[in-house]
Amino acid sequence: MNAKTVPPDTLGYKMHSSTDGPEKILSSASAREDKRVDFLRILFEGAIAGGAAGVVVETALYPIDTIKTRLQAVHGGGKIILKGLYSGLAGNLAGVLPASAIFIGVYEPTKQKLLKTFPENLSALAHLAAGAIGGAASSIVRVPTEVVKQRMQTGQFSSAPDAVRLIVAKEGFKGLYAGYGSFLLRDLPFDAIQFCIYEQLRIGYKLAAQRDLNDPENAIIGAFAGVITGAITTPLDVIKTRLMVQGSAHQYKGVFNCVKTIIREEGTPALLKGMGPRVLWIGIGGSIFFGVLERTKQMLAQRRPMAQSTNSIKLD
């Protein structure tokens, strides 16, 4: 058969095949671009919502956190001071804002990716993993912020700049990361457990109610998740506080030495110091944080279609 007698259907097939390739390539490229834009949007909106929630919680509940820190830091039957409960707030907010933004900015896209990867019955594992990953990412900012805050709460320094300067002068740059291991030991399980409980309760509540949750319901679930997680992780918080506030004295040589020393000198109940203020702080904080978080995410989502329609008008 020569080229002149090629059947029409064969020619049509060849013509279709020759144009099918570029369409598929363009479609695939468009899909990848959409995924990239969607990932960046989730990250950006999560960062904004996380930063807003973190700042609101820290400002509202800082005095309770100060009392908790002083209870945990005092040795034996020492008394705590109730003055200067907002000491170090401004410097702490400068760290809380980026830390909270990083945490939620990493948590949200990681959660979405893992939920698509894991089977539906393993959604709890996806939430646990995403919480731990978000906590690890934000720890780079959270640890120095926590060190400075707790040193100021216990009266060692009067301002955040002085605290940073003197800590670096006396202990080196690593002094800003004092207790880093104990921080991760406390916060990675804390973040993983709290967000897992919160997300799973929301899923169950939505299925039962067959509707989206309102602000008070999000706040109540957030408070419950905070109370449970705060109580469970109190001993880890005591260890972290002792290691962070010890400064250049180096009374404790590490996490395990800290535990042994506390139990030997003060008894096992000392590992539960500050549980009341901690549970109160995290419970109320959880209700505010998750309430503000969900409300901010909803506000950002509501603005999204408006931005898209505006862009389409401009293009037209």
Disulfide bonds with the S-S distance in Angstrom:
none
